[in-house]
Amino acid sequence: MTEPLYYKDRYLRSVDAVVTGLSDGAIILDRTIFYPEAGGQPGDRGTFGPYAIRDTQKGKDGEILHILADGSALPSVGERATLTLDWNHRHFFMKEHTAQHLVSALLFSAAGIGTVSVHQGEDGFTIETDKTEIDEDVLLRIEDAANDAIRRGLDVWQDEVSHEEAEALGMRRSIKVAGRVKLVHIDGVDVVGCGGVHVASTSEIGEIAYVSSERIRGHVRTFWKCSERAVEYRRLNASAVRALSVLFSSEPDKLVESAQRCIDEIQQLRHDAAKLSEKAASLLLEAAREKTQDGKTVIFSSCVATRYYEGLISEDDDCIVIVADEEGRFLFHGDKDRFEALRAAVADIRGGGRGMLYRGSFTGRAEEFTSACRSLFSGDGSLEKA
């Protein structure tokens, strides 16, 4: 079995190792500093001599698999080379994993909120809690407490005890493994069973930012960022606030009020525009019918969108109505045989419907489409333009 050196020295960045086995594009080594994905923490990546390692996973039998970026190029069993971590990737997830422990511990101790599951990612981490509702003020207080713990630089260390000793500690989370238990301690704040790798001090985290929360599976899931991702998030928000303050000519604390006022005005304008379009469609259709010789076949191009005509045509209407607007949409009222004749005559249309009403789209110019319709359906040869 591979010797896991990451438990002996979590800051070891390179080590010489020997290939002891091969497995489907992955190599097995006699020892490793690469942590395999587990407990929400992604697997490590880096290099083994000239070979790029894109991920580290645990196999079915518990062996540590170093998955190569190019699975077709494999070293030989017995080959020795230097194993080197992508340290920026590893160190970020050490910081993020520790940040997750810190936040989960504070949620439990300060607010009685338990952790159901966690996920770590490149952009941040999530904590699914055992609560159905959490006031945002509570989460902001947890953010404050976490950053205070970071400023104080609390020691973080790992050890291993028997299962009985671990059970006697009364930890906030149940023990999920049999036999001896690996523990992670944050001085004066938390002790919990975990087999991941973590930083040596909370000060390495830098800062933690609460982002948002949502309901999932009946629980509240919270979103957080830490370290450089928290800095990026804070600076992005500050930049957005400055830009919006200029756009709205508003102080930062009045931005939401200004934005809501703008949204209300836009919605009112849209409502007014829709009413005007409905009125215009009614007048245009009425005028177009009056201009036809038989009052039954109406074909015209309209500057008003087809959707505003739908409510003006009933199933009892015995005329054919085709409206082509500048958006490349049409509305057809007539029997199915006539619509199929239109579909056969104009190859570049798509659409369908039921009863007597059909909707669709066409490519090309509206004038060409209405001209084709006139040739099919208009007995007087006239084309009305509204």
N, C-alpha and C positions, 0 to 999 in steps of 0.2 A: 504493500500500500504506500501511497505517496505521503511523505512527511509534510504536514502543513506548517511551514515556518511562519506564516502570518500570525499565528497565535503566540509565537515566541517573541517576535519583533515585528509589530505592525508597521514600522517605518522603514523596514528593509526594502530597498528599491531594486536590487539586482542580486543574483546569486548564480553560481554555476550548478547545472543540473544535468542528469543523464536520462536519455529516453529509455523507458523500460517496457513500453507497449504502444501499439497503434490501434485506433478504433474509429472507423468511418470519418476520416478527415480530421481526426483529433489525435493528440499525442498524450501519453501518460509518462510522467517523470518520477524520478526517485524522490524528489522533494520540490516544493514550490512555495513561492511567495504570492501566487495568484489566488485570490479568494473566489470560490465558485458561487454562482448565484444562489441565494437562500435568504429566507426571512425578509423578503422585500428589497434586499440589496443586490444590485446587478453584479454579474461576474466581471472579473478584471480582464484587461486587455493589455497588449504590449508586444514583445518580441522574444523569440528564442533563437539566438544567433541571427541568421538571415531570414528566418521565418516569422511572418506577422501572425500574431494571435488576436483574433477578433472577439473572443468570448471565452469564459470559463464556466463549465457546468459540472454537476455531479452525475455520474452514470448510474445505471440501475443497481449495480453492486457497490455503490458508494465511492468508486474510483473518481479522481479529479481529472476531468477531460479538458485539455487546452485545445480549443477549436481553432484550426488554422484558417486564415483568410483565403488561402488557396489550398483547398483540400486535395488537389491533384499532385502537389509537390510536398512530399513527406520526408522527414529525416529517417534515418535508419535506427533500428533498435541498437542501443549501445552508444549512440552518438552523444557527445558532450558539447554543451554550448552555454553561453550566458543567458539567463532568463532575466528580462528587464521589464519592469512595470511601466505602463503609461501612468506616471505618478499623478499628473493633474486630474485624470479621470478617477483614480483610486482615492486620492486625498479628498476630492469633492464629495464622494459618496461616504467616506468616513465621517466628514463633517455633517453631511445630511442625515446619516443614520443616527449620529449622536444628537442632532437637533430634534429628530423625531422622538427619541427616548425622552429628551428634556421636556418637550411639549406634552407628550402623553402623561408623563409623571406629574406635571403641574396641573393638567386637566383633572387628573384623579385626586390629587391632594388638595387642591384649592377649590374645586367645584364638584367633586364626586362623580366625574365623568369618566367612564371606562373606555378603553380602546378595543374595538372589535377586529379591525384589520388595518394594515398600513400598506402604502405603496411608495416606492422611491423612483424618481425619474430625473432626467437631465434638467428639467425645468422647475422641479419642485417636488414636494412630497404631500401625500394625503393621509389623513387619519379618519377612519370611519369610527364613529363613537357609538355607544349603546343608548344614546338619547334620541328621542323623536323631535325635540326642539331644544335649541340653545340660543339664548339671547346674545346678540353680537357684542354687547358690552362685556360679557364674560370672556369671550374669545380675545377681545382687545386687552383685557386685564392679564390674560395668560401670555399674550405677546409681550407686554411690559415686564412680567415676571421672568420670562425666558431671557430677554435681553439684559435684565439685571444679573441673572446667573452667568451670562456670557461675560459681562463686565467684571464680575468677581473672579473669573478664572478658576472655576471649580475643577478639582482633579477628577479624571475619569480613568478607571482601571478595571481590569478583568481578572477573574480567578475561576477556579473550578472546585465544586464541593460535591458531597454525596447527595443523592436524591432526598434523603431524610433531612439533611442540614438545610437544603434549599426550601423544603416544605415548611420547616420551622420558622423561616424568615417572614412568612405571611405576605408574600409579594403581591403587587397589584394585578399581576397576570398569572394565570395558571401555567404550570410547567408542562411542556408538550413533549418532552423526551423522557426515555427511561434511562436508568443508570445515573452516572455522574452528570452534573449540570454546570454548564458554563454560565457565569454571572457577569453582568456589566454594572458597575457602580458609578453613580454621579454623586460626588461627595455631599452628603447632607440632603440630597434631593430624591435619589432613586436607587433601587437595586432591582434588577429584573433578569430573568433567564434569557440569554441571547448568544448565538454563536457567530455573530457578525464581527466586523472590525470597526473600531471607533477611534476618535482622536484622544489625546492624553489630557486635554484641558478644554473646558467649554469656551475659553477665549479664542481657540482656533476657529470656531464657527463664525465669528465676526458679527453677524446679526441675524435675526429671525423676523420675518414679516408675515402676518396673517393676511390672506388674500380674499377668501370667500368661503361660503358653505352651501350645501345643497342637500335635499332629501334623497336618499337612496335605500331601497330595501327596508323602508320604515325607519331608517336611522339618519342622523345628521352626519354628513361627510364634510370634513374641513380641509381647506387647501392652504398650504404654507410654502414659503420660500426661505432659503437660508444662504448665508455666505455671499458669493458674488452674484447669485441670482436675486437675492434680496436687495442688494445694492442697485442692480439693473432695474428691478421693479420700482424701487423708490425714486430713482432718477427719471425713469420713464413717466411715472405719475406726475412728478413735479414739472417735467417738460410739457406734458399735456395740459396741466392746469394753467401754466403760463400762457400757452398758445390760445386756449379757450377764453382766458380772461381778456385777451386782446380782441378776439373775434366777437365776443359778446359785450365788450366794453363794461366788464363787470369785475368786482372784487372776487377773489377766490371763494369766500364764504357765501357768495350770492350766485355762484355758477349754476347750481341745480335749479334754483328759482328762475334764472334767466333762460336756461335751456327748456324748462317746462313751459314757460310763456311762449317761446318760439315754436315749440311743438304744437301748442294749442292754436296758435295763429295759423300754422300750416294746415292743421286739420280742418279749421274753419274755411280756409281758402279752398281746400280740396272739396269740401262739402258744397260750397257755393259754386265752384266750377262744375261739379257733377249736376247740380240743379239746372245750370245754364245749358249744359250739354243735352240734358233730357229735353228741355224746352226747344232747343235748336233742332234736335232730331225730329221732334213732333212737327215743327213747322216745315222742315225740309221734306219730310215724307208726304205731308199733306200737299205741299206745292207740287211735288213730283207727280203725285197721282192726278192732280188737276190738269197737268200738262199732257198726259197721255190721252190717246184717242179713245181707247176702250175702257180706261179706268181700271183695268185688271192687271196689265203687265207693266211693272214699274222697274226700270233699270237705271241706276244712277250712281255716280261716284260722289262720296261724301267726305267732308273734312272732319266730321264727327265720328268717333269710334263706333264700331258696329254694336257694341254691347248696349248702347243707349237706345237702339231700335228694337231690341228684343221684346220689351214690354209693350210695344206699340202694335205688335202683330199677334193676332189670335188664331186659334186652330180653325175658326170659322171663316177666316179671311180667304176669299177665293182667288186672290191675286198671287202672282209670283213676285217676290221682292228680292232683289239682289243689291247689296250695298258693298262697295269696295272702297276701303279707306286707305290712307297713306301708310298705314302700318302693315299693309299686305294681308288684311283680314277680310273675309266676306261673310255675309249672312244671307241664307237662301230660304225662301218660303215657297213650298210647292210639293208636288208628290214625288215619290222615290224615283219613278221612271225619268222624270225631268232632271232630277239631280244626277242620276247615273249618266244621262245624256251629256250633262255639263262636265262630269268627271272624264267621260270618254273624249270630249272635244278639246278640253284644256288639260294637257298632260302634266302641267306643273302645279297642280293644286292638290292639297291634302285636306281631309276633313270628313265629317260624318254627322249624324244626328238621328233623330227619331221623329215619327209622326210626319209633320209637315215642315219642321224647322231644322235646318242644317247649318253648321258653322265650320269654318275652315280657313286656310291660308293659301296664298299664291305667291309665286315669284314673278318678277318683272314689274312693269308699270301698271298702275291702276287703270289708265285709259285703254290699254290693250286688253285687260281682263274684261272691262265693261263692254268693249267692242265685240269680243267673242260671245258674251252673254246676249248682246243685242241680236247678233246673227242667229242665235239659236231660238230665242224666245219672243223677240219684239216684232210684231206684225207691221208696225208703222215705220220701222227703220230709223226711228229717232233715238238720240242719246241725250239724256238730261244730265246736266252737271249742276250739283248743289253745293 
